[in-house]
Amino acid sequence: MYPVHDMHTERTRKFIIATHGTLAAGIKSSLDIIIGAMENVFLIQAYVDENVTVEDELKAILAQVTDDDDLVIFTDILGGSVTNQVLQHALRSNVYIISGVNLPLIMEIMLADTGTPLNEIIEESINNAKEQMVFVNKLLTAENKEDQDD
Amino acid sequence: MITTDYIITAPQGMHARPATNLVKLGKNFQSVISLKKGEKTVRINSLLNILSLSIKGGETISVMVDGEDEADAATAIGLFFTQQLKDQ
């Protein structure tokens, strides 16, 4: 089921990167270097501080998300406890949850046109990001073979 | 539509940071801006599509700009490829 707020184009996009441990901060560090500092990016680093639960962190962030915002949540592992807790506590009509996060995927979505519906952006970005996973040695071998055949 | 060819002078080619800047640059214009390398054409509103062209130093690419503000857009894109890219 897709979120229903897709037709609104003037909505503010907010983002959460939610991971086991400090991967989220690592991704944010890379984003800052490549695309520059972005507003409305929140981090959840599960199990780093045993006194802070994912639910607590989600609640604090969701308090800053209005019905006029869209919230994209990137999680690390489908079936993992972080994704499961996000699903349990944050699933609502203006929330889009994407698991299996990687850097190309986040960059593609954060840089996407704000006038294009999020459902469309997410579908296309996931497809593009999947193509970023490449066994590069094999690619190089194939390219070398092509050069030799020419 | 304005079509211009550029030789990529940056030794590193079009890597992530300049590609990001190109996406951001394109957001300033209404025109549809596309890059063509070989047989493949992509719009510059997708970082990963730009990177998928694997544009390397020394290669030639074509830029197509189509829209009401195409003259201004083509000028800005021209500056990007002739000056800014090699500094990134």
gemmi code that builds the backbone of each chain (N, CA, C; Angstrom):
import gemmi

chains = {
    "A": [
        ("MET", (0.835, -1.195, 0.000), (0.000, 0.000, 0.000), (0.870, 1.245, 0.000)),
        ("TYR", (0.589, 2.159, -0.919), (1.374, 3.383, -1.004), (0.798, 4.449, -0.086)),
        ("PRO", (1.661, 5.332, 0.413), (1.143, 6.493, 1.131), (0.191, 7.295, 0.239)),
        ("VAL", (-0.734, 8.003, 0.845), (-1.804, 8.654, 0.085), (-1.540, 10.132, -0.188)),
        ("HIS", (-0.447, 10.659, 0.327), (-0.215, 12.099, 0.192), (0.620, 12.432, -1.023)),
        ("ASP", (0.703, 11.501, -1.943), (1.653, 11.636, -3.023), (1.400, 12.809, -3.961)),
        ("MET", (0.163, 13.236, -4.097), (-0.164, 14.241, -5.093), (0.242, 15.644, -4.659)),
        ("HIS", (0.561, 15.814, -3.390), (0.944, 17.144, -2.931), (2.397, 17.402, -3.293)),
        ("THR", (2.647, 18.524, -3.930), (4.014, 18.778, -4.373), (4.719, 19.819, -3.521)),
        ("GLU", (4.005, 20.511, -2.664), (4.626, 21.575, -1.879), (4.991, 21.101, -0.486)),
        ("ARG", (4.979, 19.826, -0.268), (5.247, 19.300, 1.061), (6.746, 19.299, 1.353)),
        ("THR", (7.080, 19.421, 2.614), (8.491, 19.386, 3.003), (8.919, 17.939, 3.192)),
        ("ARG", (10.049, 17.612, 2.620), (10.567, 16.246, 2.778), (11.549, 16.205, 3.945)),
        ("LYS", (11.306, 15.252, 4.824), (12.214, 15.041, 5.941), (12.715, 13.598, 5.881)),
        ("PHE", (13.865, 13.371, 6.460), (14.508, 12.062, 6.309), (15.025, 11.546, 7.650)),
        ("ILE", (14.907, 10.235, 7.837), (15.558, 9.573, 8.972), (16.455, 8.474, 8.406)),
        ("ILE", (17.664, 8.409, 8.909), (18.526, 7.261, 8.622), (18.596, 6.465, 9.913)),
        ("ALA", (18.088, 5.239, 9.892), (17.987, 4.431, 11.117), (18.766, 3.132, 10.929)),
        ("THR", (19.761, 2.935, 11.770), (20.626, 1.755, 11.606), (21.003, 1.134, 12.946)),
        ("HIS", (21.449, -0.093, 12.895), (22.098, -0.706, 14.049), (23.442, 0.005, 14.241)),
        ("GLY", (23.662, 0.613, 15.385), (24.942, 1.274, 15.638), (25.120, 2.542, 14.826)),
        ("THR", (26.379, 2.897, 14.632), (26.687, 4.236, 14.132), (26.797, 4.338, 12.606)),
        ("LEU", (26.311, 3.332, 11.913), (26.315, 3.416, 10.439), (25.603, 4.690, 9.967)),
        ("ALA", (24.507, 5.042, 10.641), (23.737, 6.222, 10.228), (24.614, 7.474, 10.224)),
        ("ALA", (25.423, 7.635, 11.276), (26.294, 8.811, 11.341), (27.371, 8.738, 10.264)),
        ("GLY", (27.820, 7.528, 9.950), (28.807, 7.365, 8.886), (28.226, 7.770, 7.540)),
        ("ILE", (26.994, 7.346, 7.288), (26.330, 7.723, 6.035), (26.165, 9.245, 5.982)),
        ("LYS", (25.753, 9.811, 7.112), (25.563, 11.273, 7.159), (26.889, 11.992, 6.875)),
        ("SER", (27.975, 11.469, 7.401), (29.287, 12.063, 7.156), (29.609, 12.057, 5.658)),
        ("SER", (29.326, 10.932, 5.011), (29.571, 10.838, 3.562), (28.678, 11.804, 2.793)),
        ("LEU", (27.420, 11.892, 3.214), (26.490, 12.810, 2.542), (26.973, 14.249, 2.658)),
        ("ASP", (27.460, 14.613, 3.833), (27.938, 15.982, 4.042), (29.080, 16.304, 3.090)),
        ("ILE", (29.940, 15.314, 2.838), (31.079, 15.539, 1.948), (30.640, 15.601, 0.487)),
        ("ILE", (29.736, 14.719, 0.111), (29.401, 14.616, -1.318), (28.337, 15.631, -1.735)),
        ("ILE", (27.255, 15.714, -0.983), (26.180, 16.618, -1.436), (26.044, 17.855, -0.550)),
        ("GLY", (26.830, 17.920, 0.505), (26.756, 19.087, 1.382), (25.725, 18.877, 2.477)),
        ("ALA", (25.789, 19.736, 3.475), (24.872, 19.603, 4.615), (23.429, 19.772, 4.156)),
        ("MET", (22.558, 18.905, 4.637), (21.139, 18.946, 4.271), (20.313, 19.237, 5.522)),
        ("GLU", (19.223, 19.951, 5.318), (18.297, 20.174, 6.428), (17.381, 18.961, 6.557)),
        ("ASN", (16.765, 18.845, 7.705), (15.725, 17.840, 7.928), (16.210, 16.404, 7.786)),
        ("VAL", (17.443, 16.151, 8.200), (17.961, 14.784, 8.217), (18.184, 14.380, 9.676)),
        ("PHE", (17.500, 13.332, 10.097), (17.599, 12.853, 11.478), (18.277, 11.486, 11.484)),
        ("LEU", (18.967, 11.189, 12.573), (19.663, 9.903, 12.682), (19.115, 9.106, 13.856)),
        ("ILE", (18.970, 7.797, 13.659), (18.693, 6.885, 14.765), (19.784, 5.822, 14.752)),
        ("GLN", (20.536, 5.752, 15.845), (21.636, 4.791, 15.941), (21.289, 3.811, 17.062)),
        ("ALA", (20.633, 2.751, 16.673), (20.056, 1.835, 17.660), (21.133, 1.107, 18.457)),
        ("TYR", (20.839, 0.936, 19.742), (21.639, 0.105, 20.660), (23.002, 0.696, 21.017)),
        ("VAL", (23.263, 1.936, 20.613), (24.522, 2.583, 21.013), (24.425, 3.016, 22.469)),
        ("ASP", (23.275, 3.571, 22.820), (23.030, 3.983, 24.203), (21.893, 3.110, 24.732)),
        ("GLU", (22.203, 2.269, 25.706), (21.188, 1.309, 26.173), (20.010, 1.986, 26.883)),
        ("ASN", (20.184, 3.259, 27.225), (19.099, 3.977, 27.891), (18.122, 4.624, 26.908)),
        ("VAL", (18.448, 4.572, 25.635), (17.589, 5.206, 24.625), (17.067, 4.136, 23.681)),
        ("THR", (15.757, 4.033, 23.559), (15.189, 3.024, 22.666), (14.892, 3.633, 21.298)),
        ("VAL", (14.766, 2.766, 20.313), (14.400, 3.217, 18.972), (13.034, 3.901, 19.025)),
        ("GLU", (12.143, 3.341, 19.816), (10.800, 3.922, 19.940), (10.875, 5.358, 20.466)),
        ("ASP", (11.696, 5.568, 21.489), (11.849, 6.926, 22.044), (12.385, 7.893, 20.989)),
        ("GLU", (13.404, 7.436, 20.278), (14.011, 8.318, 19.273), (13.020, 8.622, 18.154)),
        ("LEU", (12.277, 7.610, 17.752), (11.268, 7.826, 16.714), (10.226, 8.837, 17.167)),
        ("LYS", (9.765, 8.680, 18.394), (8.737, 9.594, 18.905), (9.235, 11.034, 18.901)),
        ("ALA", (10.477, 11.203, 19.297), (11.037, 12.562, 19.343), (11.112, 13.175, 17.949)),
        ("ILE", (11.453, 12.350, 16.978), (11.552, 12.876, 15.608), (10.162, 13.099, 15.023)),
        ("LEU", (9.270, 12.143, 15.246), (7.916, 12.264, 14.681), (7.189, 13.495, 15.222)),
        ("ALA", (7.585, 13.932, 16.405), (6.987, 15.154, 16.959), (7.341, 16.376, 16.125)),
        ("GLN", (8.397, 16.234, 15.325), (8.831, 17.355, 14.472), (8.340, 17.200, 13.032)),
        ("VAL", (7.495, 16.202, 12.805), (6.965, 15.950, 11.461), (5.465, 16.225, 11.486)),
        ("THR", (5.034, 17.161, 10.660), (3.605, 17.500, 10.624), (2.922, 16.749, 9.491)),
        ("ASP", (1.613, 16.910, 9.415), (0.857, 16.278, 8.327), (1.189, 16.895, 6.970)),
        ("ASP", (1.807, 18.065, 7.001), (2.194, 18.719, 5.745), (3.595, 18.315, 5.290)),
        ("ASP", (4.225, 17.459, 6.047), (5.552, 16.960, 5.676), (5.435, 15.539, 5.129)),
        ("ASP", (6.418, 15.154, 4.346), (6.610, 13.742, 4.016), (7.888, 13.282, 4.705)),
        ("LEU", (7.833, 12.089, 5.255), (8.988, 11.563, 5.975), (9.468, 10.288, 5.288)),
        ("VAL", (10.717, 10.308, 4.868), (11.320, 9.109, 4.270), (12.264, 8.510, 5.310)),
        ("ILE", (12.028, 7.245, 5.655), (12.880, 6.581, 6.647), (13.703, 5.506, 5.945)),
        ("PHE", (15.002, 5.662, 6.018), (15.911, 4.658, 5.481), (16.349, 3.748, 6.627)),
        ("THR", (16.178, 2.443, 6.454), (16.624, 1.503, 7.482), (17.652, 0.545, 6.876)),
        ("ASP", (18.383, -0.143, 7.756), (19.501, -0.926, 7.233), (19.116, -2.317, 6.721)),
        ("ILE", (18.341, -3.073, 7.511), (18.119, -4.481, 7.145), (16.622, -4.809, 7.153)),
        ("LEU", (16.121, -5.306, 6.033), (14.743, -5.784, 5.999), (14.625, -7.001, 6.914)),
        ("GLY", (13.702, -6.969, 7.838), (13.567, -8.064, 8.806), (14.370, -7.836, 10.066)),
        ("GLY", (15.230, -6.824, 10.066), (16.008, -6.499, 11.264), (15.154, -5.746, 12.276)),
        ("SER", (15.668, -5.666, 13.493), (14.858, -5.074, 14.563), (14.630, -3.573, 14.368)),
        ("VAL", (15.566, -2.902, 13.725), (15.375, -1.464, 13.504), (14.207, -1.241, 12.538)),
        ("THR", (14.227, -1.965, 11.435), (13.122, -1.838, 10.472), (11.805, -2.239, 11.125)),
        ("ASN", (11.841, -3.310, 11.878), (10.603, -3.779, 12.509), (10.028, -2.740, 13.468)),
        ("GLN", (10.910, -2.098, 14.219), (10.413, -1.084, 15.162), (9.923, 0.166, 14.439)),
        ("VAL", (10.576, 0.495, 13.347), (10.103, 1.632, 12.541), (8.699, 1.328, 12.027)),
        ("LEU", (8.527, 0.121, 11.533), (7.202, -0.274, 11.031), (6.159, -0.213, 12.140)),
        ("GLN", (6.569, -0.648, 13.313), (5.645, -0.726, 14.448), (5.225, 0.660, 14.937)),
        ("HIS", (6.163, 1.599, 14.936), (5.901, 2.879, 15.596), (5.730, 4.067, 14.650)),
        ("ALA", (6.126, 3.925, 13.400), (6.132, 5.119, 12.539), (5.268, 5.000, 11.297)),
        ("LEU", (4.703, 3.841, 11.044), (3.960, 3.666, 9.796), (2.693, 4.515, 9.812)),
        ("ARG", (2.647, 5.469, 8.930), (1.464, 6.311, 8.792), (1.398, 6.821, 7.362)),
        ("SER", (0.383, 7.595, 7.054), (0.093, 7.893, 5.646), (1.171, 8.726, 4.961)),
        ("ASN", (1.901, 9.522, 5.697), (2.916, 10.376, 5.064), (4.347, 9.880, 5.314)),
        ("VAL", (4.449, 8.590, 5.649), (5.772, 8.022, 5.936), (6.127, 6.956, 4.890)),
        ("TYR", (7.324, 7.054, 4.373), (7.815, 6.131, 3.347), (9.032, 5.409, 3.931)),
        ("ILE", (8.989, 4.106, 3.993), (10.056, 3.347, 4.650), (10.810, 2.522, 3.600)),
        ("ILE", (12.126, 2.682, 3.589), (12.955, 1.976, 2.606), (14.048, 1.229, 3.364)),
        ("SER", (14.122, -0.075, 3.190), (15.164, -0.837, 3.881), (16.329, -1.113, 2.925)),
        ("GLY", (17.393, -1.641, 3.491), (18.573, -1.975, 2.678), (19.277, -0.735, 2.185)),
        ("VAL", (19.343, 0.264, 3.052), (19.861, 1.566, 2.613), (21.305, 1.465, 2.134)),
        ("ASN", (21.619, 2.235, 1.139), (23.026, 2.445, 0.795), (23.202, 3.892, 0.369)),
        ("LEU", (24.443, 4.302, 0.259), (24.744, 5.711, 0.001), (24.176, 6.204, -1.337)),
        ("PRO", (24.362, 5.467, -2.437), (23.789, 5.943, -3.704), (22.270, 6.138, -3.619)),
        ("LEU", (21.589, 5.230, -2.958), (20.129, 5.335, -2.846), (19.730, 6.613, -2.116)),
        ("ILE", (20.373, 6.870, -0.996), (20.028, 8.076, -0.226), (20.320, 9.335, -1.029)),
        ("MET", (21.484, 9.371, -1.687), (21.832, 10.566, -2.458), (20.805, 10.799, -3.563)),
        ("GLU", (20.423, 9.725, -4.231), (19.469, 9.856, -5.349), (18.140, 10.420, -4.852)),
        ("ILE", (17.681, 9.939, -3.724), (16.374, 10.383, -3.216), (16.457, 11.800, -2.645)),
        ("MET", (17.537, 12.101, -1.951), (17.648, 13.450, -1.374), (17.797, 14.525, -2.442)),
        ("LEU", (18.387, 14.157, -3.572), (18.599, 15.145, -4.643), (17.452, 15.157, -5.656)),
        ("ALA", (16.461, 14.326, -5.456), (15.394, 14.201, -6.459), (14.529, 15.454, -6.516)),
        ("ASP", (13.863, 15.626, -7.647), (12.970, 16.776, -7.837), (11.873, 16.770, -6.786)),
        ("THR", (11.636, 17.911, -6.178), (10.577, 17.976, -5.164), (9.190, 17.945, -5.816)),
        ("GLY", (9.136, 18.235, -7.116), (7.842, 18.220, -7.796), (7.415, 16.836, -8.267)),
        ("THR", (8.304, 15.873, -8.178), (7.965, 14.509, -8.619), (7.450, 13.713, -7.418)),
        ("PRO", (6.349, 12.967, -7.597), (5.794, 12.206, -6.470), (6.827, 11.259, -5.851)),
        ("LEU", (6.810, 11.173, -4.541), (7.796, 10.348, -3.832), (7.713, 8.871, -4.213)),
        ("ASN", (6.499, 8.374, -4.408), (6.391, 6.950, -4.787), (7.204, 6.667, -6.046)),
        ("GLU", (7.064, 7.574, -7.002), (7.772, 7.429, -8.275), (9.283, 7.534, -8.067)),
        ("ILE", (9.680, 8.521, -7.271), (11.111, 8.725, -7.004), (11.712, 7.498, -6.329)),
        ("ILE", (11.010, 6.979, -5.344), (11.556, 5.854, -4.576), (11.692, 4.606, -5.453)),
        ("GLU", (10.654, 4.323, -6.233), (10.720, 3.142, -7.116), (11.925, 3.245, -8.061)),
        ("GLU", (12.058, 4.407, -8.690), (13.124, 4.570, -9.671), (14.493, 4.589, -8.999)),
        ("SER", (14.560, 5.224, -7.842), (15.850, 5.313, -7.143), (16.324, 3.947, -6.685)),
        ("ILE", (15.404, 3.121, -6.219), (15.794, 1.770, -5.796), (16.349, 0.997, -6.994)),
        ("ASN", (15.677, 1.116, -8.126), (16.183, 0.431, -9.324), (17.575, 0.935, -9.705)),
        ("ASN", (17.747, 2.250, -9.669), (19.062, 2.813, -10.013), (20.124, 2.398, -9.005)),
        ("ALA", (19.754, 2.399, -7.720), (20.730, 2.057, -6.679), (21.133, 0.587, -6.771)),
        ("LYS", (20.202, -0.272, -7.158), (20.546, -1.691, -7.328), (21.633, -1.857, -8.393)),
        ("GLU", (21.554, -1.002, -9.420), (22.549, -1.093, -10.493), (23.925, -0.636, -10.040)),
        ("GLN", (23.971, 0.027, -8.893), (25.257, 0.448, -8.337), (26.001, -0.716, -7.685)),
        ("MET", (25.306, -1.806, -7.413), (25.969, -2.968, -6.819), (26.534, -3.821, -7.938)),
        ("VAL", (27.799, -3.715, -8.112), (28.440, -4.336, -9.269), (29.721, -5.042, -8.818)),
        ("PHE", (29.928, -6.230, -9.309), (31.208, -6.919, -9.127), (32.165, -6.292, -10.137)),
        ("VAL", (32.930, -5.308, -9.682), (33.675, -4.444, -10.604), (34.739, -5.225, -11.376)),
        ("ASN", (35.374, -6.200, -10.725), (36.388, -7.003, -11.439), (35.784, -7.640, -12.685)),
        ("LYS", (34.568, -8.151, -12.511), (33.908, -8.834, -13.625), (33.583, -7.835, -14.737)),
        ("LEU", (33.163, -6.632, -14.311), (32.851, -5.586, -15.275), (34.089, -5.222, -16.088)),
        ("LEU", (35.215, -5.090, -15.388), (36.455, -4.727, -16.069), (36.881, -5.819, -17.045)),
        ("THR", (36.717, -7.071, -16.618), (37.060, -8.193, -17.494), (36.224, -8.148, -18.763)),
        ("ALA", (34.933, -7.866, -18.593), (34.041, -7.803, -19.755), (34.438, -6.654, -20.672)),
        ("GLU", (34.792, -5.501, -20.075), (35.189, -4.342, -20.898), (36.489, -4.633, -21.650)),
        ("ASN", (37.442, -5.285, -20.967), (38.711, -5.626, -21.633), (38.477, -6.563, -22.804)),
        ("LYS", (37.542, -7.499, -22.595), (37.254, -8.467, -23.680), (36.655, -7.735, -24.876)),
        ("GLU", (35.751, -6.770, -24.577), (35.137, -5.991, -25.652), (36.205, -5.222, -26.430)),
        ("ASP", (37.162, -4.612, -25.691), (38.224, -3.851, -26.346), (39.046, -4.749, -27.266)),
        ("GLN", (39.311, -5.984, -26.782), (40.122, -6.907, -27.585), (39.376, -7.373, -28.836)),
        ("ASP", (38.037, -7.491, -28.657), (37.227, -7.952, -29.789), (37.080, -6.895, -30.863)),
        ("ASP", (37.217, -5.588, -30.451), (37.014, -4.489, -31.420), (38.117, -4.457, -32.473)),
    ],
    "B": [
        ("MET", (15.778, 23.642, -28.991), (16.727, 22.865, -28.180), (18.168, 23.267, -28.542)),
        ("ILE", (18.998, 23.392, -27.535), (20.409, 23.722, -27.745), (21.244, 22.476, -27.442)),
        ("THR", (22.053, 22.086, -28.387), (22.925, 20.918, -28.183), (24.388, 21.358, -28.296)),
        ("THR", (25.164, 20.999, -27.312), (26.577, 21.388, -27.299), (27.423, 20.185, -26.897)),
        ("ASP", (28.540, 20.016, -27.565), (29.482, 18.940, -27.202), (30.586, 19.501, -26.315)),
        ("TYR", (30.983, 18.711, -25.355), (32.090, 19.113, -24.482), (33.083, 17.958, -24.356)),
        ("ILE", (34.351, 18.312, -24.350), (35.384, 17.328, -24.011), (35.653, 17.468, -22.520)),
        ("ILE", (35.611, 16.354, -21.826), (35.809, 16.385, -20.373), (37.305, 16.539, -20.080)),
        ("THR", (37.651, 17.667, -19.504), (39.077, 17.930, -19.251), (39.506, 17.507, -17.848)),
        ("ALA", (38.534, 17.272, -16.968), (38.883, 16.841, -15.612), (39.425, 15.416, -15.668)),
        ("PRO", (40.639, 15.173, -15.150), (41.226, 13.825, -15.231), (40.355, 12.753, -14.569)),
        ("GLN", (39.680, 13.123, -13.487), (38.842, 12.160, -12.754), (37.478, 11.954, -13.410)),
        ("GLY", (37.198, 12.722, -14.448), (35.909, 12.581, -15.107), (34.771, 13.093, -14.243)),
        ("MET", (33.595, 12.517, -14.466), (32.402, 12.951, -13.740), (32.184, 12.018, -12.553)),
        ("HIS", (32.746, 12.369, -11.411), (32.554, 11.536, -10.220), (31.444, 12.112, -9.345)),
        ("ALA", (31.297, 11.542, -8.163), (30.082, 11.806, -7.371), (29.869, 13.281, -7.044)),
        ("ARG", (30.926, 13.963, -6.604), (30.713, 15.355, -6.167), (30.335, 16.284, -7.323)),
        ("PRO", (31.078, 16.271, -8.440), (30.614, 17.125, -9.538), (29.248, 16.710, -10.089)),
        ("ALA", (28.979, 15.420, -10.102), (27.662, 14.976, -10.581), (26.559, 15.536, -9.688)),
        ("THR", (26.828, 15.558, -8.398), (25.869, 16.153, -7.462), (25.657, 17.626, -7.773)),
        ("ASN", (26.761, 18.319, -8.033), (26.646, 19.745, -8.348), (25.883, 19.975, -9.649)),
        ("LEU", (26.045, 19.053, -10.590), (25.311, 19.185, -11.853), (23.810, 19.008, -11.625)),
        ("VAL", (23.447, 18.043, -10.790), (22.021, 17.863, -10.464), (21.471, 19.148, -9.837)),
        ("LYS", (22.232, 19.688, -8.887), (21.782, 20.918, -8.211), (21.673, 22.084, -9.196)),
        ("LEU", (22.633, 22.175, -10.116), (22.610, 23.244, -11.112), (21.349, 23.150, -11.975)),
        ("GLY", (21.017, 21.943, -12.367), (19.843, 21.742, -13.208), (18.540, 22.165, -12.550)),
        ("LYS", (18.519, 22.130, -11.219), (17.300, 22.506, -10.496), (16.985, 23.999, -10.628)),
        ("ASN", (17.976, 24.781, -11.072), (17.752, 26.227, -11.206), (17.000, 26.595, -12.480)),
        ("PHE", (16.755, 25.611, -13.336), (16.159, 25.911, -14.632), (14.931, 25.041, -14.890)),
        ("GLN", (14.029, 25.606, -15.685), (12.826, 24.863, -16.068), (13.125, 23.876, -17.198)),
        ("SER", (14.128, 24.186, -17.990), (14.429, 23.371, -19.165), (14.771, 21.934, -18.790)),
        ("VAL", (14.456, 21.044, -19.707), (14.905, 19.654, -19.560), (16.337, 19.575, -20.071)),
        ("ILE", (17.228, 19.127, -19.206), (18.653, 19.076, -19.560), (19.100, 17.611, -19.561)),
        ("SER", (19.726, 17.212, -20.657), (20.135, 15.807, -20.788), (21.590, 15.713, -21.211)),
        ("LEU", (22.194, 14.606, -20.839), (23.566, 14.300, -21.264), (23.525, 13.077, -22.161)),
        ("LYS", (24.375, 13.084, -23.175), (24.454, 11.929, -24.065), (25.910, 11.512, -24.211)),
        ("LYS", (26.139, 10.243, -23.942), (27.468, 9.676, -24.204), (27.258, 8.390, -24.988)),
        ("GLY", (27.852, 8.335, -26.158), (27.596, 7.172, -27.015), (26.125, 7.113, -27.369)),
        ("GLU", (25.516, 5.974, -27.126), (24.108, 5.812, -27.470), (23.184, 6.098, -26.300)),
        ("LYS", (23.776, 6.368, -25.144), (22.963, 6.507, -23.941), (22.710, 7.974, -23.593)),
        ("THR", (21.451, 8.297, -23.329), (21.071, 9.651, -22.943), (20.359, 9.602, -21.604)),
        ("VAL", (20.749, 10.504, -20.702), (20.080, 10.570, -19.398), (19.772, 12.016, -19.064)),
        ("ARG", (18.733, 12.225, -18.279), (18.448, 13.558, -17.761), (19.347, 13.820, -16.551)),
        ("ILE", (19.631, 15.087, -16.315), (20.547, 15.390, -15.210), (19.820, 15.540, -13.878)),
        ("ASN", (18.553, 15.181, -13.835), (17.853, 15.262, -12.540), (18.060, 14.003, -11.699)),
        ("SER", (18.885, 13.066, -12.193), (19.192, 11.856, -11.425), (20.700, 11.694, -11.308)),
        ("LEU", (21.180, 11.767, -10.074), (22.615, 11.590, -9.819), (23.107, 10.252, -10.356)),
        ("LEU", (22.350, 9.198, -10.070), (22.817, 7.856, -10.447), (22.769, 7.650, -11.954)),
        ("ASN", (21.816, 8.308, -12.611), (21.798, 8.221, -14.077), (23.027, 8.901, -14.671)),
        ("ILE", (23.408, 10.029, -14.091), (24.618, 10.713, -14.579), (25.835, 9.808, -14.368)),
        ("LEU", (25.950, 9.250, -13.165), (27.099, 8.387, -12.872), (27.111, 7.137, -13.750)),
        ("SER", (25.898, 6.699, -14.153), (25.829, 5.477, -14.969), (26.473, 5.667, -16.337)),
        ("LEU", (26.683, 6.914, -16.744), (27.349, 7.152, -18.024), (28.858, 6.885, -17.929)),
        ("SER", (29.378, 6.809, -16.702), (30.827, 6.574, -16.505), (31.665, 7.521, -17.364)),
        ("ILE", (31.417, 8.804, -17.205), (32.112, 9.792, -18.029), (33.540, 9.973, -17.511)),
        ("LYS", (34.483, 9.705, -18.391), (35.899, 9.757, -17.989), (36.603, 10.962, -18.628)),
        ("GLY", (37.731, 11.335, -18.032), (38.517, 12.419, -18.595), (38.919, 12.113, -20.028)),
        ("GLY", (38.795, 13.105, -20.893), (39.162, 12.923, -22.299), (38.002, 12.533, -23.191)),
        ("GLU", (36.917, 12.120, -22.598), (35.765, 11.705, -23.405), (34.936, 12.919, -23.828)),
        ("THR", (34.161, 12.718, -24.882), (33.274, 13.780, -25.358), (31.829, 13.421, -25.041)),
        ("ILE", (31.113, 14.393, -24.505), (29.686, 14.181, -24.233), (28.885, 15.306, -24.898)),
        ("SER", (27.625, 15.029, -25.129), (26.732, 16.064, -25.658), (25.757, 16.473, -24.575)),
        ("VAL", (25.465, 17.767, -24.531), (24.471, 18.277, -23.590), (23.305, 18.842, -24.396)),
        ("MET", (22.108, 18.379, -24.093), (20.914, 18.897, -24.750), (20.092, 19.677, -23.729)),
        ("VAL", (19.733, 20.898, -24.091), (18.933, 21.747, -23.206), (17.695, 22.164, -23.968)),
        ("ASP", (16.533, 21.893, -23.382), (15.284, 22.150, -24.104), (14.259, 22.776, -23.170)),
        ("GLY", (13.876, 24.010, -23.460), (12.861, 24.655, -22.631), (12.913, 26.160, -22.751)),
        ("GLU", (12.019, 26.822, -22.038), (11.902, 28.283, -22.153), (13.186, 29.003, -21.774)),
        ("ASP", (13.881, 28.512, -20.762), (15.104, 29.193, -20.323), (16.360, 28.468, -20.817)),
        ("GLU", (16.248, 27.874, -21.998), (17.350, 27.032, -22.477), (18.641, 27.828, -22.716)),
        ("ALA", (18.526, 29.094, -23.106), (19.744, 29.871, -23.363), (20.526, 30.068, -22.058)),
        ("ASP", (19.822, 30.474, -21.009), (20.491, 30.671, -19.717), (21.021, 29.341, -19.178)),
        ("ALA", (20.214, 28.310, -19.326), (20.620, 26.999, -18.815), (21.858, 26.494, -19.552)),
        ("ALA", (21.853, 26.667, -20.859), (22.989, 26.187, -21.655), (24.264, 26.934, -21.281)),
        ("THR", (24.132, 28.222, -20.989), (25.296, 29.010, -20.570), (25.850, 28.481, -19.244)),
        ("ALA", (24.958, 28.256, -18.302), (25.380, 27.775, -16.981), (26.005, 26.389, -17.082)),
        ("ILE", (25.396, 25.542, -17.885), (25.936, 24.191, -18.053), (27.298, 24.250, -18.757)),
        ("GLY", (27.408, 25.177, -19.693), (28.679, 25.358, -20.388), (29.790, 25.736, -19.423)),
        ("LEU", (29.484, 26.651, -18.513), (30.471, 27.045, -17.498), (30.854, 25.857, -16.632)),
        ("PHE", (29.858, 25.056, -16.320), (30.123, 23.880, -15.494), (31.142, 22.968, -16.179)),
        ("PHE", (30.902, 22.665, -17.451), (31.763, 21.686, -18.124), (33.120, 22.269, -18.527)),
        ("THR", (33.161, 23.567, -18.806), (34.432, 24.134, -19.268), (35.306, 24.624, -18.120)),
        ("GLN", (34.681, 24.981, -16.990), (35.485, 25.549, -15.904), (35.346, 24.809, -14.579)),
        ("GLN", (34.094, 24.666, -14.124), (33.908, 24.164, -12.755), (34.298, 22.705, -12.599)),
        ("LEU", (34.003, 21.890, -13.597), (34.217, 20.449, -13.451), (35.673, 20.112, -13.180)),
        ("LYS", (36.580, 20.815, -13.856), (38.002, 20.446, -13.690), (38.554, 20.853, -12.331)),
        ("ASP", (37.815, 21.717, -11.621), (38.265, 22.146, -10.292), (37.710, 21.260, -9.179)),
        ("GLN", (36.908, 20.264, -9.535), (36.228, 19.495, -8.480), (36.853, 18.118, -8.302)),
    ],
}
model = gemmi.Model(1)
for chain_id, residues in chains.items():
    chain = gemmi.Chain(chain_id)
    for i, (resn, *xyz) in enumerate(residues, 1):
        res = gemmi.Residue()
        res.name, res.seqid = resn, gemmi.SeqId(i, " ")
        for name, pos in zip(("N", "CA", "C"), xyz):
            atom = gemmi.Atom()
            atom.name, atom.element = name, gemmi.Element(name[0])
            atom.pos, atom.b_iso = gemmi.Position(*pos), 0.0
            res.add_atom(atom)
        chain.add_residue(res)
    model.add_chain(chain)
structure = gemmi.Structure()
structure.add_model(model)
structure.setup_entities()
